[in-house]
Amino acid sequence: MLLPNKLFSYNQSILPKFPIVLSALKGKPMGVHELYKKVIRKMSGVNEFMETLDCLYALGKIEYDEKKEVLRYVVRN
């Protein structure tokens, strides 16, 4: 996972990719492949995409519905 530090700036890390994925999921839940096609132009590749999903899932910002096979933005109060 690429986080900002002395060697990598904020823009080089995966943190600025979080809003890209979250804004894509705010409209409606979507499958992983559909989301990938929607946001990949703004990422450096599939590894960065997967790392972004991993982090968002670990932070509780997205969830995966196994029955419907979609990712969903999680709204917490």
C-alpha positions as CSV (number, residue, x, y, z in Angstrom):
1,M,0.0,0.0,0.0
2,L,1.4,3.3,-1.0
3,L,0.9,6.0,1.7
4,P,2.5,9.4,1.8
5,N,5.9,9.6,3.5
6,K,9.3,11.3,2.9
7,L,9.7,9.5,-0.4
8,F,6.1,9.7,-1.8
9,S,3.9,12.8,-1.8
10,Y,0.2,12.8,-1.1
11,N,-0.5,12.9,-4.8
12,Q,1.6,9.8,-5.5
13,S,-0.1,7.8,-2.8
14,I,-3.5,6.0,-3.0
15,L,-5.2,8.5,-0.6
16,P,-6.3,10.9,-3.4
17,K,-8.0,7.9,-5.1
18,F,-10.5,7.4,-2.3
19,P,-12.8,10.3,-3.3
20,I,-12.8,9.0,-6.9
21,V,-14.1,5.6,-5.9
22,L,-16.5,6.9,-3.3
23,S,-18.1,9.4,-5.6
24,A,-18.6,6.7,-8.2
25,L,-20.3,4.5,-5.6
26,K,-22.5,7.3,-4.1
27,G,-24.9,7.2,-7.0
28,K,-25.6,3.5,-6.9
29,P,-24.0,0.2,-5.9
30,M,-22.0,-1.5,-8.7
31,G,-20.0,-4.5,-9.5
32,V,-16.2,-4.5,-9.2
33,H,-15.7,-4.7,-13.0
34,E,-18.2,-1.9,-13.7
35,L,-16.5,0.3,-11.1
36,Y,-13.1,-0.6,-12.5
37,K,-14.1,0.5,-16.0
38,K,-15.5,3.7,-14.6
39,V,-12.4,4.8,-12.6
40,I,-9.4,3.2,-14.2
41,R,-8.5,6.2,-16.3
42,K,-7.8,8.1,-13.1
43,M,-5.5,5.4,-11.7
44,S,-2.2,4.0,-12.6
45,G,-3.4,0.4,-12.9
46,V,-5.2,-2.5,-11.4
47,N,-2.9,-2.8,-8.4
48,E,-3.7,0.8,-7.4
49,F,-7.4,0.1,-7.9
50,M,-7.3,-3.0,-5.7
51,E,-5.2,-1.3,-3.0
52,T,-7.8,1.6,-2.9
53,L,-10.7,-0.9,-2.5
54,D,-8.8,-2.8,0.2
55,C,-8.2,0.4,2.2
56,L,-11.7,1.7,1.8
57,Y,-13.1,-1.7,2.9
58,A,-10.8,-1.8,5.9
59,L,-11.9,1.8,6.9
60,G,-15.5,0.7,6.6
61,K,-16.3,3.2,3.8
62,I,-17.4,0.5,1.4
63,E,-19.0,-2.9,1.7
64,Y,-19.4,-5.9,-0.6
65,D,-22.8,-7.5,-0.9
66,E,-22.1,-11.1,-1.7
67,K,-25.6,-12.0,-2.8
68,K,-25.9,-9.1,-5.3
69,E,-22.1,-9.1,-6.0
70,V,-21.9,-5.3,-5.8
71,L,-19.8,-2.8,-3.9
72,R,-21.8,-0.2,-1.9
73,Y,-20.8,3.1,-0.3
74,V,-21.5,2.9,3.4
75,V,-23.2,5.9,5.0
76,R,-22.6,6.3,8.8
77,N,-24.4,8.7,11.1
